Amino acid sequence: LVTPHALVASALLSVSRGGVSMAEFQEVCRQFYDFLMDQNIRLSKTLRSYDLAVSETLSDFERSKVIGKLKDEDDDLEEEVFTIDDGKRLTLEYYKNNIIHFLLPAAYVATSILAQQTFRFSIAQILEDVAFMKNFFKYEFVYDNELRDEDLIAGVLRIFERRDWLHRLGENDQPFILSHSGHRAAHAFHGLLRCYFEGYWLVLRAFRYLQKKPYTEKDFMKKVFNLGQKTLKLELIERPESVSKIMFGNALNYYLERGLIEKKVEEDKGREKSQEVFADTGDRLLIQDYSRQISRFLRSPRFTLQ
């Protein structure tokens, strides 16, 4: 069931900045709402009065100090700015997670479209990218295994076309062109995934510590967490919610399964007992390959590791 709090939180978190204007928020919130409506997702009764529900939810978040508001006496309504402190983003993330599974197909497709860096994009490339992302984040999300990727993508593209976010040009591998409003919508949907890419990249970057010596899971998690805090301060990553121990644990499980690292038992000489540790497998090419993929999806060369 989609609630106003989940919808509003998702829209607020679609941007990385500490503030979002009322106009931008309203556009993104409506984009998400329209996409959900087109899928016939069940909405809470309060959302049937969309404008009132969104307005009341913003006021509720403001009263509970989850968000702040900047407004000058001479500003009109659209120039109001909502501010989000880093620590409060985690509260909004909790609400967002209640409906992200409904928005995930659009987020995957939008991320692939933007990664192609052309308004006229390839359907074959979307298919390849969606398959990669579904596998990459399989410890984060649960999927409908009866729904083929081709059908998932086709469903998203139909809704995008209905909303005039895409215009049809032909029937080949590049049948659509992204409109300017579609470009903005794609950025909004992609914004839902950015924290996951950043979190998985942090774990990938932290594998350099394992090149020096093996670490227990507890000690390695501390290294990743500290790295996350540093890179956040240096603005190498944008999302405070990327620094998540739960996400780091899921990423660690995925990379372990893919052979980027390994688990082994070593003797703890100080305690005279064995302990399980993570160790480097020496496959730098595989680490570089995953970092290049993350770099492509985030459209920034700085995420490529050497």
Secondary structure, DSSP 8 states (H G I E B T S, - for coil): -B-HHHHHHHHHTTS-SSEEEHHHHHHHHHHHHHHHHHTT--B-GGGGSHHHHHHHHHHHHHHTTSSEEE--TT--GGG-EEE--HHHHHHHHHHHTTTHHHHHHHHHHHHHHHHTTSSS--HHHHHHHHHHHHHHTTTT----TTS-HHHHHHHHHHHHHHTTSEEE--SSS--EEE-HHHHHHHHHHHHTTHHHHHHHHHHHHHHHHHHHS-B-HHHHHHHHHHHHHHHHHTTSS--GGG--HHHHHHHHHHHHHHTSEEEEEEEETTTTEEEEEEEE---HHHHHHHHHHHHHHHT-GGG---
